[in-house]
């Protein structure tokens, strides 16, 4: 696929997800769908991003909390201390990245080709449900984390 057509696929994919989310009235603001492999949403605090991510080569879709900025590593450690509370509430296996890697907590749905338009409805249901679930689970915990 050429770069222009890849961007069109991404924008179409995320636009369709946004349409589903609008009908669900999520607890977070919806932004313009991007023309890239990830669609980000606010999760209540600077340095934390709630993201839906797709990979057409390896055929998976993912929901993640990404930590960015100079305090990412210590905040990730503080967030991970709540894994005993978080993990049981999420039906998929929760992946916590290891020290030294980019700090993410995420779930992945394998065998999901984001270029297959026939599968979008099912994929978008999974993504929308998990985005709302992640927001509901992580927002109160993130707001309790130390600021220093």
Beta strands, then each sheet from edge to edge (+ up, - down):
strand 1: 38-42
strand 2: 48-55
strand 3: 60-67
strand 4: 95-96
strand 5: 104-110
sheet 1: 1+ 2- 3+ 5- 4+
end
